[in-house]
Amino acid sequence: AEAHDSAIRNNTELRKYFRAIEQGGNVVVITDVNGNIEYANPKFEEGSGYALEEVLGKNPRILKSGRHEPEFYRELWETISSGQIWRGVFNNKKKDGTLYWESTTIAPVLDENNKVTNYVAIKEDVTEQRKTEEQLRKLSQAVEQSGNTVMILDNKGMIEYVNSKFTEVSGYSFAEVLGRSPTLLS
């Protein structure tokens, strides 16, 4: 009876973990040691456009955008095949050809003898975040290269940022004005 109760508890725990992976907010992909897909959760289909049936037994390279150098993938494989965790960002291609960015963690799954049996990838679409970062980078570059002086204040009215044109015109260095009130500069 005790072994039966233990088996039921283990089965209940397994169902709970499986539901968490199925319903979680991130893409989860499990591959064999050769990188062939054995499992992908519903978020994979939502993100990539590929149904699980289409990718079972295939390598995730079907998502390759062609925008990463071979060295990128070589480093990834060297890391995970040595039993270490790899973290990085892929620029991948959906089934419909749309490019997207995925922040990814790939971890080897080790057996009791520390031999790699599978790999598990946990991915998050960061396309919108990358677009926002690129827009901010362009805005920052425009502000820095502007012919105008620029000063940004924090919510207390203290200087948080000045561009190089400000320091050129005012004679104050960035360090001299940081955290000061603009009224103290006159």
VONU-820737 format. One record per atom (N, C-alpha, C): residue number from 1; x negated, y negated, z; residue in three letters; atom name. Coordinates in Angstrom, 3 decimals, decimal comma. Example, Ala and Ser with C-alpha at 12.3 -4.5 7.8 and 13.67 -1.06 7.14 Angstrom:
2
  seq         x         y         z  type  atom
    1   -13,190     5,690     7,800   Ala     N
    1   -12,300     4,500     7,800   Ala    CA
    1   -13,200     3,300     7,800   Ala     C
    2   -12,850     2,250     7,080   Ser     N
    2   -13,670     1,060     7,140   Ser    CA
    2   -12,900    -0,030     7,870   Ser     C
//
This chain:
186
  seq         x         y         z  type  atom
    1    -0,827     1,193     0,000   Ala     N
    1     0,000     0,000     0,000   Ala    CA
    1    -0,872    -1,259     0,000   Ala     C
    2    -1,971    -1,211     0,755   Glu     N
    2    -2,844    -2,382     0,822   Glu    CA
    2    -3,492    -2,665    -0,538   Glu     C
    3    -3,916    -1,613    -1,255   Ala     N
    3    -4,514    -1,780    -2,586   Ala    CA
    3    -3,478    -2,339    -3,551   Ala     C
    4    -2,230    -1,880    -3,440   His     N
    4    -1,142    -2,373    -4,302   His    CA
    4    -0,892    -3,858    -4,040   His     C
    5    -0,836    -4,243    -2,751   Asp     N
    5    -0,631    -5,659    -2,396   Asp    CA
    5    -1,776    -6,527    -2,925   Asp     C
    6    -3,009    -6,006    -2,817   Ser     N
    6    -4,169    -6,740    -3,309   Ser    CA
    6    -4,090    -6,919    -4,831   Ser     C
    7    -3,671    -5,879    -5,533   Ala     N
    7    -3,544    -5,955    -6,994   Ala    CA
    7    -2,481    -6,978    -7,385   Ala     C
    8    -1,372    -7,016    -6,650   Ile     N
    8    -0,303    -7,987    -6,935   Ile    CA
    8    -0,822    -9,402    -6,697   Ile     C
    9    -1,549    -9,592    -5,574   Arg     N
    9    -2,120   -10,918    -5,291   Arg    CA
    9    -3,085   -11,338    -6,397   Arg     C
   10    -3,958   -10,417    -6,822   Asn     N
   10    -4,908   -10,726    -7,892   Asn    CA
   10    -4,185   -11,067    -9,192   Asn     C
   11    -3,127   -10,311    -9,502   Asn     N
   11    -2,355   -10,556   -10,716   Asn    CA
   11    -1,660   -11,916   -10,641   Asn     C
   12    -1,138   -12,269    -9,466   Thr     N
   12    -0,489   -13,565    -9,264   Thr    CA
   12    -1,506   -14,687    -9,445   Thr     C
   13    -2,697   -14,491    -8,885   Glu     N
   13    -3,767   -15,488    -9,030   Glu    CA
   13    -4,152   -15,647   -10,501   Glu     C
   14    -4,297   -14,536   -11,219   Leu     N
   14    -4,657   -14,599   -12,635   Leu    CA
   14    -3,600   -15,347   -13,447   Leu     C
   15    -2,319   -15,065   -13,172   Arg     N
   15    -1,235   -15,774   -13,884   Arg    CA
   15    -1,295   -17,266   -13,597   Arg     C
   16    -1,587   -17,626   -12,346   Lys     N
   16    -1,682   -19,040   -11,977   Lys    CA
   16    -2,822   -19,715   -12,741   Lys     C
   17    -3,993   -19,077   -12,816   Tyr     N
   17    -5,122   -19,642   -13,546   Tyr    CA
   17    -4,814   -19,760   -15,034   Tyr     C
   18    -4,181   -18,738   -15,577   Phe     N
   18    -3,831   -18,753   -16,999   Phe    CA
   18    -2,863   -19,897   -17,303   Phe     C
   19    -1,847   -20,081   -16,470   Arg     N
   19    -0,897   -21,192   -16,673   Arg    CA
   19    -1,601   -22,536   -16,576   Arg     C
   20    -2,538   -22,662   -15,653   Ala     N
   20    -3,290   -23,913   -15,511   Ala    CA
   20    -4,066   -24,219   -16,789   Ala     C
   21    -4,697   -23,211   -17,384   Ile     N
   21    -5,452   -23,406   -18,628   Ile    CA
   21    -4,502   -23,711   -19,782   Ile     C
   22    -3,405   -22,989   -19,857   Glu     N
   22    -2,429   -23,186   -20,937   Glu    CA
   22    -1,790   -24,571   -20,876   Glu     C
   23    -1,505   -25,051   -19,674   Gln     N
   23    -0,748   -26,290   -19,510   Gln    CA
   23    -1,632   -27,501   -19,184   Gln     C
   24    -2,920   -27,290   -19,047   Gly     N
   24    -3,822   -28,376   -18,681   Gly    CA
   24    -3,937   -29,421   -19,779   Gly     C
   25    -4,498   -30,544   -19,437   Gly     N
   25    -4,608   -31,658   -20,370   Gly    CA
   25    -5,778   -31,571   -21,323   Gly     C
   26    -6,706   -30,643   -21,108   Asn     N
   26    -7,887   -30,530   -21,965   Asn    CA
   26    -7,792   -29,312   -22,869   Asn     C
   27    -8,520   -29,375   -23,976   Val     N
   27    -8,654   -28,227   -24,859   Val    CA
   27    -9,582   -27,230   -24,175   Val     C
   28    -9,204   -25,955   -24,211   Val     N
   28   -10,052   -24,887   -23,691   Val    CA
   28   -10,211   -23,843   -24,791   Val     C
   29   -11,465   -23,516   -25,105   Val     N
   29   -11,768   -22,511   -26,123   Val    CA
   29   -12,754   -21,529   -25,508   Val     C
   30   -12,476   -20,236   -25,683   Ile     N
   30   -13,390   -19,187   -25,221   Ile    CA
   30   -13,868   -18,429   -26,447   Ile     C
   31   -15,200   -18,276   -26,540   Thr     N
   31   -15,776   -17,539   -27,667   Thr    CA
   31   -16,559   -16,341   -27,152   Thr     C
   32   -16,884   -15,437   -28,082   Asp     N
   32   -17,795   -14,347   -27,740   Asp    CA
   32   -19,229   -14,893   -27,805   Asp     C
   33   -20,219   -14,031   -27,609   Val     N
   33   -21,611   -14,486   -27,576   Val    CA
   33   -22,098   -15,008   -28,918   Val     C
   34   -21,412   -14,660   -29,995   Asn     N
   34   -21,781   -15,153   -31,320   Asn    CA
   34   -21,051   -16,439   -31,678   Asn     C
   35   -20,212   -16,924   -30,753   Gly     N
   35   -19,485   -18,166   -30,994   Gly    CA
   35   -18,163   -17,983   -31,701   Gly     C
   36   -17,686   -16,743   -31,855   Asn     N
   36   -16,403   -16,507   -32,513   Asn    CA
   36   -15,263   -16,663   -31,512   Asn     C
   37   -14,231   -17,377   -31,909   Ile     N
   37   -13,142   -17,735   -30,999   Ile    CA
   37   -12,324   -16,508   -30,604   Ile     C
   38   -12,192   -16,311   -29,283   Glu     N
   38   -11,357   -15,244   -28,728   Glu    CA
   38   -10,067   -15,807   -28,144   Glu     C
   39   -10,114   -17,083   -27,734   Tyr     N
   39    -8,945   -17,715   -27,118   Tyr    CA
   39    -9,044   -19,229   -27,301   Tyr     C
   40    -7,907   -19,847   -27,516   Ala     N
   40    -7,810   -21,310   -27,484   Ala    CA
   40    -6,434   -21,640   -26,922   Ala     C
   41    -6,364   -22,635   -26,055   Asn     N
   41    -5,079   -22,986   -25,454   Asn    CA
   41    -4,263   -23,862   -26,407   Asn     C
   42    -2,995   -24,128   -26,074   Pro     N
   42    -2,139   -24,931   -26,963   Pro    CA
   42    -2,679   -26,322   -27,268   Pro     C
   43    -3,472   -26,907   -26,365   Lys     N
   43    -4,059   -28,230   -26,624   Lys    CA
   43    -5,010   -28,189   -27,822   Lys     C
   44    -5,634   -27,028   -28,077   Phe     N
   44    -6,507   -26,882   -29,235   Phe    CA
   44    -5,721   -27,090   -30,521   Phe     C
   45    -4,584   -26,429   -30,600   Glu     N
   45    -3,741   -26,566   -31,794   Glu    CA
   45    -3,267   -28,012   -31,957   Glu     C
   46    -2,850   -28,606   -30,855   Glu     N
   46    -2,385   -29,994   -30,872   Glu    CA
   46    -3,493   -30,939   -31,349   Glu     C
   47    -4,705   -30,711   -30,879   Gly     N
   47    -5,811   -31,610   -31,208   Gly    CA
   47    -6,416   -31,369   -32,577   Gly     C
   48    -6,545   -30,105   -32,978   Ser     N
   48    -7,247   -29,779   -34,221   Ser    CA
   48    -6,323   -29,577   -35,417   Ser     C
   49    -5,063   -29,241   -35,129   Gly     N
   49    -4,138   -28,929   -36,216   Gly    CA
   49    -4,172   -27,471   -36,640   Gly     C
   50    -5,103   -26,700   -36,086   Tyr     N
   50    -5,196   -25,268   -36,401   Tyr    CA
   50    -4,405   -24,460   -35,394   Tyr     C
   51    -3,599   -23,521   -35,878   Ala     N
   51    -2,897   -22,590   -34,997   Ala    CA
   51    -3,903   -21,562   -34,490   Ala     C
   52    -3,654   -21,018   -33,304   Leu     N
   52    -4,549   -20,025   -32,718   Leu    CA
   52    -4,762   -18,853   -33,686   Leu     C
   53    -3,691   -18,425   -34,348   Glu     N
   53    -3,793   -17,292   -35,279   Glu    CA
   53    -4,777   -17,580   -36,413   Glu     C
   54    -4,915   -18,836   -36,786   Glu     N
   54    -5,817   -19,218   -37,879   Glu    CA
   54    -7,284   -19,185   -37,464   Glu     C
   55    -7,558   -19,344   -36,177   Val     N
   55    -8,945   -19,485   -35,733   Val    CA
   55    -9,481   -18,284   -34,972   Val     C
   56    -8,613   -17,355   -34,573   Leu     N
   56    -9,103   -16,180   -33,846   Leu    CA
   56   -10,143   -15,448   -34,681   Leu     C
   57   -11,290   -15,174   -34,067   Gly     N
   57   -12,373   -14,488   -34,755   Gly    CA
   57   -13,244   -15,402   -35,602   Gly     C
   58   -12,846   -16,662   -35,732   Lys     N
   58   -13,644   -17,610   -36,517   Lys    CA
   58   -14,517   -18,435   -35,584   Lys     C
   59   -15,535   -19,045   -36,161   Asn     N
   59   -16,450   -19,873   -35,407   Asn    CA
   59   -15,925   -21,302   -35,359   Asn     C
   60   -16,100   -22,004   -34,235   Pro     N
   60   -15,653   -23,404   -34,152   Pro    CA
   60   -16,294   -24,320   -35,191   Pro     C
   61   -17,270   -23,804   -35,962   Arg     N
   61   -17,878   -24,641   -37,004   Arg    CA
   61   -16,858   -25,048   -38,060   Arg     C
   62   -15,679   -24,420   -38,069   Ile     N
   62   -14,629   -24,840   -39,004   Ile    CA
   62   -14,222   -26,282   -38,747   Ile     C
   63   -14,558   -26,792   -37,557   Leu     N
   63   -14,230   -28,172   -37,193   Leu    CA
   63   -15,343   -29,150   -37,577   Leu     C
   64   -16,458   -28,647   -38,069   Lys     N
   64   -17,619   -29,504   -38,362   Lys    CA
   64   -17,247   -30,623   -39,327   Lys     C
   65   -17,700   -31,810   -38,986   Ser     N
   65   -17,456   -32,973   -39,840   Ser    CA
   65   -18,599   -33,199   -40,813   Ser     C
   66   -19,743   -32,572   -40,565   Gly     N
   66   -20,915   -32,811   -41,389   Gly    CA
   66   -21,700   -34,041   -40,944   Gly     C
   67   -21,315   -34,609   -39,813   Arg     N
   67   -21,948   -35,838   -39,342   Arg    CA
   67   -23,018   -35,604   -38,276   Arg     C
   68   -23,253   -34,355   -37,921   His     N
   68   -24,319   -34,050   -36,957   His    CA
   68   -25,441   -33,336   -37,684   His     C
   69   -26,662   -33,637   -37,288   Glu     N
   69   -27,838   -32,990   -37,859   Glu    CA
   69   -27,939   -31,554   -37,334   Glu     C
   70   -28,593   -30,664   -38,094   Pro     N
   70   -28,779   -29,281   -37,622   Pro    CA
   70   -29,434   -29,214   -36,236   Pro     C
   71   -30,313   -30,166   -35,924   Glu     N
   71   -31,000   -30,201   -34,626   Glu    CA
   71   -29,995   -30,310   -33,473   Glu     C
   72   -28,906   -31,043   -33,687   Phe     N
   72   -27,854   -31,209   -32,681   Phe    CA
   72   -27,315   -29,838   -32,262   Phe     C
   73   -26,992   -29,013   -33,260   Tyr     N
   73   -26,435   -27,682   -32,985   Tyr    CA
   73   -27,509   -26,728   -32,462   Tyr     C
   74   -28,730   -26,887   -32,925   Arg     N
   74   -29,830   -26,035   -32,449   Arg    CA
   74   -30,040   -26,255   -30,950   Arg     C
   75   -30,048   -27,512   -30,519   Glu     N
   75   -30,211   -27,823   -29,090   Glu    CA
   75   -29,057   -27,273   -28,273   Glu     C
   76   -27,845   -27,401   -28,803   Leu     N
   76   -26,670   -26,865   -28,119   Leu    CA
   76   -26,841   -25,364   -27,888   Leu     C
   77   -27,165   -24,606   -28,951   Trp     N
   77   -27,301   -23,157   -28,842   Trp    CA
   77   -28,473   -22,754   -27,959   Trp     C
   78   -29,569   -23,485   -28,015   Glu     N
   78   -30,702   -23,178   -27,143   Glu    CA
   78   -30,305   -23,337   -25,676   Glu     C
   79   -29,520   -24,374   -25,405   Thr     N
   79   -29,089   -24,635   -24,024   Thr    CA
   79   -28,168   -23,544   -23,516   Thr     C
   80   -27,082   -23,262   -24,256   Ile     N
   80   -26,092   -22,314   -23,730   Ile    CA
   80   -26,576   -20,875   -23,768   Ile     C
   81   -27,384   -20,517   -24,761   Ser     N
   81   -27,863   -19,129   -24,814   Ser    CA
   81   -28,896   -18,842   -23,724   Ser     C
   82   -29,468   -19,912   -23,156   Ser     N
   82   -30,400   -19,723   -22,036   Ser    CA
   82   -29,667   -19,700   -20,691   Ser     C
   83   -28,322   -19,773   -20,739   Gly     N
   83   -27,537   -19,699   -19,512   Gly    CA
   83   -27,233   -21,034   -18,876   Gly     C
   84   -27,554   -22,125   -19,568   Gln     N
   84   -27,317   -23,459   -19,027   Gln    CA
   84   -26,050   -24,081   -19,626   Gln     C
   85   -25,553   -25,106   -18,965   Ile     N
   85   -24,368   -25,832   -19,418   Ile    CA
   85   -24,804   -26,946   -20,360   Ile     C
   86   -24,076   -27,111   -21,471   Trp     N
   86   -24,339   -28,179   -22,438   Trp    CA
   86   -23,193   -29,178   -22,382   Trp     C
   87   -23,538   -30,466   -22,402   Arg     N
   87   -22,532   -31,530   -22,453   Arg    CA
   87   -22,884   -32,455   -23,602   Arg     C
   88   -21,855   -32,849   -24,357   Gly     N
   88   -22,099   -33,743   -25,471   Gly    CA
   88   -20,797   -34,177   -26,119   Gly     C
   89   -20,929   -34,906   -27,210   Val     N
   89   -19,762   -35,410   -27,930   Val    CA
   89   -19,878   -34,980   -29,383   Val     C
   90   -18,826   -34,349   -29,870   Phe     N
   90   -18,743   -33,924   -31,260   Phe    CA
   90   -17,915   -34,910   -32,056   Phe     C
   91   -18,325   -35,151   -33,285   Asn     N
   91   -17,470   -35,821   -34,255   Asn    CA
   91   -16,969   -34,687   -35,149   Asn     C
   92   -15,732   -34,260   -34,912   Asn     N
   92   -15,165   -33,112   -35,595   Asn    CA
   92   -14,109   -33,520   -36,611   Asn     C
   93   -13,666   -32,511   -37,388   Lys     N
   93   -12,672   -32,749   -38,421   Lys    CA
   93   -11,459   -31,849   -38,171   Lys     C
   94   -10,272   -32,469   -38,141   Lys     N
   94    -9,035   -31,709   -37,979   Lys    CA
   94    -8,717   -30,957   -39,272   Lys     C
   95    -7,748   -30,076   -39,181   Lys     N
   95    -7,330   -29,289   -40,344   Lys    CA
   95    -6,936   -30,196   -41,504   Lys     C
   96    -6,316   -31,345   -41,204   Asp     N
   96    -5,875   -32,267   -42,263   Asp    CA
   96    -6,995   -33,185   -42,764   Asp     C
   97    -8,208   -33,019   -42,234   Gly     N
   97    -9,346   -33,816   -42,681   Gly    CA
   97    -9,638   -35,044   -41,838   Gly     C
   98    -8,754   -35,378   -40,899   Thr     N
   98    -8,956   -36,529   -40,025   Thr    CA
   98   -10,138   -36,277   -39,096   Thr     C
   99   -11,020   -37,269   -38,995   Leu     N
   99   -12,152   -37,153   -38,077   Leu    CA
   99   -11,736   -37,590   -36,679   Leu     C
  100   -12,281   -36,928   -35,669   Tyr     N
  100   -12,002   -37,293   -34,282   Tyr    CA
  100   -13,220   -36,969   -33,424   Tyr     C
  101   -13,277   -37,594   -32,251   Trp     N
  101   -14,379   -37,411   -31,308   Trp    CA
  101   -13,912   -36,572   -30,131   Trp     C
  102   -14,740   -35,603   -29,730   Glu     N
  102   -14,439   -34,761   -28,571   Glu    CA
  102   -15,618   -34,747   -27,611   Glu     C
  103   -15,347   -35,138   -26,375   Ser     N
  103   -16,324   -34,976   -25,313   Ser    CA
  103   -16,202   -33,524   -24,861   Ser     C
  104   -17,315   -32,805   -24,859   Thr     N
  104   -17,269   -31,357   -24,668   Thr    CA
  104   -18,274   -30,887   -23,629   Thr     C
  105   -17,842   -29,932   -22,834   Thr     N
  105   -18,726   -29,189   -21,943   Thr    CA
  105   -18,624   -27,728   -22,348   Thr     C
  106   -19,749   -27,108   -22,630   Ile     N
  106   -19,770   -25,685   -22,978   Ile    CA
  106   -20,612   -24,969   -21,932   Ile     C
  107   -19,996   -23,961   -21,323   Ala     N
  107   -20,681   -23,207   -20,272   Ala    CA
  107   -20,729   -21,736   -20,647   Ala     C
  108   -21,856   -21,105   -20,411   Pro     N
  108   -21,923   -19,660   -20,615   Pro    CA
  108   -21,177   -18,944   -19,496   Pro     C
  109   -20,543   -17,837   -19,831   Val     N
  109   -19,903   -16,974   -18,841   Val    CA
  109   -20,850   -15,798   -18,650   Val     C
  110   -21,291   -15,603   -17,414   Leu     N
  110   -22,279   -14,567   -17,124   Leu    CA
  110   -21,642   -13,381   -16,416   Leu     C
  111   -22,110   -12,172   -16,733   Asp     N
  111   -21,631   -10,990   -16,012   Asp    CA
  111   -22,428   -10,823   -14,722   Asp     C
  112   -22,200    -9,731   -14,029   Glu     N
  112   -22,856    -9,513   -12,733   Glu    CA
  112   -24,367    -9,364   -12,856   Glu     C
  113   -24,872    -9,113   -14,077   Asn     N
  113   -26,317    -9,007   -14,316   Asn    CA
  113   -26,898   -10,287   -14,910   Asn     C
  114   -26,130   -11,381   -14,834   Asn     N
  114   -26,528   -12,687   -15,400   Asn    CA
  114   -26,754   -12,646   -16,902   Asn     C
  115   -26,042   -11,751   -17,570   Lys     N
  115   -26,092   -11,671   -19,031   Lys    CA
  115   -24,897   -12,457   -19,581   Lys     C
  116   -25,140   -13,283   -20,609   Val     N
  116   -24,071   -14,075   -21,212   Val    CA
  116   -23,102   -13,146   -21,932   Val     C
  117   -21,818   -13,233   -21,574   Thr     N
  117   -20,793   -12,409   -22,221   Thr    CA
  117   -19,864   -13,240   -23,100   Thr     C
  118   -19,698   -14,500   -22,746   Asn     N
  118   -18,800   -15,407   -23,474   Asn    CA
  118   -19,274   -16,829   -23,246   Asn     C
  119   -18,646   -17,741   -23,972   Tyr     N
  119   -18,822   -19,171   -23,744   Tyr    CA
  119   -17,449   -19,791   -23,592   Tyr     C
  120   -17,350   -20,750   -22,684   Val     N
  120   -16,095   -21,479   -22,529   Val    CA
  120   -16,388   -22,957   -22,777   Val     C
  121   -15,569   -23,539   -23,656   Ala     N
  121   -15,702   -24,961   -23,974   Ala    CA
  121   -14,477   -25,683   -23,452   Ala     C
  122   -14,712   -26,776   -22,757   Ile     N
  122   -13,636   -27,644   -22,288   Ile    CA
  122   -13,848   -28,976   -22,977   Ile     C
  123   -12,801   -29,405   -23,704   Lys     N
  123   -12,946   -30,571   -24,575   Lys    CA
  123   -11,860   -31,598   -24,296   Lys     C
  124   -12,221   -32,848   -24,535   Glu     N
  124   -11,262   -33,943   -24,389   Glu    CA
  124   -11,430   -34,880   -25,580   Glu     C
  125   -10,314   -35,214   -26,228   Asp     N
  125   -10,338   -36,139   -27,357   Asp    CA
  125   -10,645   -37,533   -26,823   Asp     C
  126   -11,740   -38,121   -27,301   Val     N
  126   -12,149   -39,452   -26,854   Val    CA
  126   -12,195   -40,435   -28,032   Val     C
  127   -11,415   -40,134   -29,067   Thr     N
  127   -11,411   -40,964   -30,271   Thr    CA
  127   -11,037   -42,401   -29,953   Thr     C
  128    -9,949   -42,602   -29,232   Glu     N
  128    -9,503   -43,961   -28,918   Glu    CA
  128   -10,524   -44,685   -28,044   Glu     C
  129   -11,101   -43,975   -27,107   Gln     N
  129   -12,137   -44,555   -26,241   Gln    CA
  129   -13,329   -45,003   -27,083   Gln     C
  130   -13,746   -44,174   -28,045   Arg     N
  130   -14,876   -44,527   -28,916   Arg    CA
  130   -14,540   -45,755   -29,763   Arg     C
  131   -13,295   -45,829   -30,260   Lys     N
  131   -12,875   -46,994   -31,050   Lys    CA
  131   -12,937   -48,263   -30,202   Lys     C
  132   -12,445   -48,166   -28,965   Thr     N
  132   -12,470   -49,319   -28,058   Thr    CA
  132   -13,911   -49,736   -27,768   Thr     C
  133   -14,782   -48,760   -27,503   Glu     N
  133   -16,192   -49,064   -27,234   Glu    CA
  133   -16,834   -49,745   -28,439   Glu     C
  134   -16,512   -49,286   -29,642   Glu     N
  134   -17,074   -49,883   -30,855   Glu    CA
  134   -16,577   -51,320   -31,032   Glu     C
  135   -15,291   -51,545   -30,751   Gln     N
  135   -14,744   -52,903   -30,837   Gln    CA
  135   -15,419   -53,820   -29,809   Gln     C
  136   -15,609   -53,319   -28,594   Leu     N
  136   -16,285   -54,114   -27,566   Leu    CA
  136   -17,734   -54,407   -27,939   Leu     C
  137   -18,394   -53,429   -28,534   Arg     N
  137   -19,770   -53,635   -28,971   Arg    CA
  137   -19,838   -54,735   -30,031   Arg     C
  138   -18,903   -54,697   -30,972   Lys     N
  138   -18,868   -55,723   -32,020   Lys    CA
  138   -18,548   -57,092   -31,431   Lys     C
  139   -17,607   -57,128   -30,503   Leu     N
  139   -17,247   -58,390   -29,855   Leu    CA
  139   -18,442   -58,937   -29,070   Leu     C
  140   -19,108   -58,076   -28,346   Ser     N
  140   -20,281   -58,486   -27,565   Ser    CA
  140   -21,369   -59,034   -28,485   Ser     C
  141   -21,576   -58,361   -29,592   Gln     N
  141   -22,582   -58,810   -30,559   Gln    CA
  141   -22,197   -60,183   -31,133   Gln     C
  142   -20,900   -60,368   -31,431   Ala     N
  142   -20,441   -61,649   -31,972   Ala    CA
  142   -20,635   -62,773   -30,954   Ala     C
  143   -20,324   -62,491   -29,680   Val     N
  143   -20,482   -63,498   -28,627   Val    CA
  143   -21,959   -63,853   -28,463   Val     C
  144   -22,807   -62,842   -28,469   Glu     N
  144   -24,237   -63,071   -28,264   Glu    CA
  144   -24,844   -63,851   -29,430   Glu     C
  145   -24,376   -63,591   -30,635   Gln     N
  145   -24,943   -64,240   -31,819   Gln    CA
  145   -24,231   -65,545   -32,185   Gln     C
  146   -23,210   -65,869   -31,439   Ser     N
  146   -22,443   -67,084   -31,709   Ser    CA
  146   -23,327   -68,320   -31,552   Ser     C
  147   -23,022   -69,340   -32,314   Gly     N
  147   -23,741   -70,603   -32,172   Gly    CA
  147   -23,211   -71,425   -31,015   Gly     C
  148   -22,173   -70,935   -30,354   Asn     N
  148   -21,551   -71,628   -29,231   Asn    CA
  148   -22,050   -71,067   -27,908   Asn     C
  149   -21,993   -71,912   -26,873   Thr     N
  149   -22,309   -71,420   -25,540   Thr    CA
  149   -21,089   -70,674   -25,011   Thr     C
  150   -21,326   -69,560   -24,364   Val     N
  150   -20,241   -68,750   -23,814   Val    CA
  150   -20,538   -68,459   -22,356   Val     C
  151   -19,524   -68,670   -21,514   Met     N
  151   -19,618   -68,380   -20,092   Met    CA
  151   -18,357   -67,602   -19,714   Met     C
  152   -18,524   -66,507   -19,011   Ile     N
  152   -17,388   -65,720   -18,529   Ile    CA
  152   -17,423   -65,753   -17,014   Ile     C
  153   -16,246   -66,052   -16,429   Leu     N
  153   -16,123   -66,136   -14,973   Leu    CA
  153   -15,370   -64,926   -14,446   Leu     C
  154   -15,673   -64,525   -13,208   Asp     N
  154   -14,919   -63,440   -12,581   Asp    CA
  154   -13,630   -64,008   -11,987   Asp     C
  155   -12,855   -63,172   -11,330   Asn     N
  155   -11,556   -63,620   -10,801   Asn    CA
  155   -11,674   -64,603    -9,640   Asn     C
  156   -12,894   -64,833    -9,151   Lys     N
  156   -13,108   -65,822    -8,089   Lys    CA
  156   -13,701   -67,118    -8,650   Lys     C
  157   -13,832   -67,189    -9,975   Gly     N
  157   -14,370   -68,389   -10,601   Gly    CA
  157   -15,886   -68,466   -10,607   Gly     C
  158   -16,544   -67,360   -10,335   Met     N
  158   -18,010   -67,330   -10,335   Met    CA
  158   -18,511   -66,777   -11,671   Met     C
  159   -19,682   -67,218   -12,080   Ile     N
  159   -20,241   -66,821   -13,371   Ile    CA
  159   -20,606   -65,338   -13,354   Ile     C
  160   -20,077   -64,650   -14,354   Glu     N
  160   -20,303   -63,216   -14,503   Glu    CA
  160   -21,188   -62,931   -15,724   Glu     C
  161   -21,138   -63,837   -16,700   Tyr     N
  161   -21,898   -63,647   -17,931   Tyr    CA
  161   -22,096   -64,979   -18,631   Tyr     C
  162   -23,253   -65,159   -19,221   Val     N
  162   -23,516   -66,263   -20,146   Val    CA
  162   -24,306   -65,688   -21,308   Val     C
  163   -24,069   -66,226   -22,500   Asn     N
  163   -24,830   -65,733   -23,649   Asn    CA
  163   -26,162   -66,469   -23,765   Asn     C
  164   -26,977   -66,020   -24,709   Ser     N
  164   -28,313   -66,604   -24,851   Ser    CA
  164   -28,248   -68,061   -25,312   Ser     C
  165   -27,214   -68,440   -26,067   Lys     N
  165   -27,077   -69,838   -26,485   Lys    CA
  165   -26,867   -70,731   -25,266   Lys     C
  166   -26,105   -70,231   -24,260   Phe     N
  166   -25,901   -70,985   -23,021   Phe    CA
  166   -27,242   -71,226   -22,330   Phe     C
  167   -28,048   -70,182   -22,196   Thr     N
  167   -29,326   -70,348   -21,500   Thr    CA
  167   -30,254   -71,263   -22,282   Thr     C
  168   -30,183   -71,196   -23,611   Glu     N
  168   -31,013   -72,072   -24,453   Glu    CA
  168   -30,622   -73,537   -24,267   Glu     C
  169   -29,317   -73,833   -24,266   Val     N
  169   -28,829   -75,211   -24,168   Val    CA
  169   -28,954   -75,755   -22,746   Val     C
  170   -28,616   -74,926   -21,744   Ser     N
  170   -28,579   -75,416   -20,361   Ser    CA
  170   -29,948   -75,405   -19,684   Ser     C
  171   -30,824   -74,521   -20,138   Gly     N
  171   -32,124   -74,397   -19,482   Gly    CA
  171   -32,095   -73,466   -18,291   Gly     C
  172   -30,923   -72,988   -17,909   Tyr     N
  172   -30,797   -72,030   -16,807   Tyr    CA
  172   -30,957   -70,612   -17,356   Tyr     C
  173   -31,636   -69,738   -16,615   Ser     N
  173   -31,708   -68,324   -17,000   Ser    CA
  173   -30,435   -67,631   -16,531   Ser     C
  174   -30,190   -66,469   -17,086   Phe     N
  174   -29,024   -65,684   -16,687   Phe    CA
  174   -29,064   -65,400   -15,179   Phe     C
  175   -30,221   -65,025   -14,687   Ala     N
  175   -30,384   -64,707   -13,260   Ala    CA
  175   -30,084   -65,913   -12,375   Ala     C
  176   -30,395   -67,115   -12,854   Glu     N
  176   -30,160   -68,325   -12,061   Glu    CA
  176   -28,677   -68,670   -11,927   Glu     C
  177   -27,875   -68,288   -12,897   Val     N
  177   -26,446   -68,681   -12,867   Val    CA
  177   -25,530   -67,551   -12,419   Val     C
  178   -25,987   -66,334   -12,477   Leu     N
  178   -25,151   -65,179   -12,122   Leu    CA
  178   -24,608   -65,318   -10,704   Leu     C
  179   -23,280   -65,219   -10,572   Gly     N
  179   -22,639   -65,281    -9,270   Gly    CA
  179   -22,448   -66,676    -8,705   Gly     C
  180   -22,829   -67,705    -9,458   Arg     N
  180   -22,698   -69,087    -9,003   Arg    CA
  180   -21,438   -69,721    -9,607   Arg     C
  181   -21,008   -70,785    -8,995   Ser     N
  181   -19,891   -71,560    -9,508   Ser    CA
  181   -20,393   -72,466   -10,616   Ser     C
  182   -19,642   -72,592   -11,720   Pro     N
  182   -20,077   -73,491   -12,794   Pro    CA
  182   -20,227   -74,941   -12,331   Pro     C
  183   -19,500   -75,351   -11,275   Thr     N
  183   -19,587   -76,742   -10,796   Thr    CA
  183   -20,937   -77,026   -10,157   Thr     C
  184   -21,648   -76,018    -9,692   Leu     N
  184   -22,950   -76,209    -9,064   Leu    CA
  184   -24,054   -76,455   -10,077   Leu     C
  185   -23,734   -76,265   -11,375   Leu     N
  185   -24,747   -76,423   -12,410   Leu    CA
  185   -24,900   -77,872   -12,866   Leu     C
  186   -23,943   -78,712   -12,523   Ser     N
  186   -24,015   -80,088   -13,024   Ser    CA
  186   -24,807   -80,999   -12,116   Ser     C
//
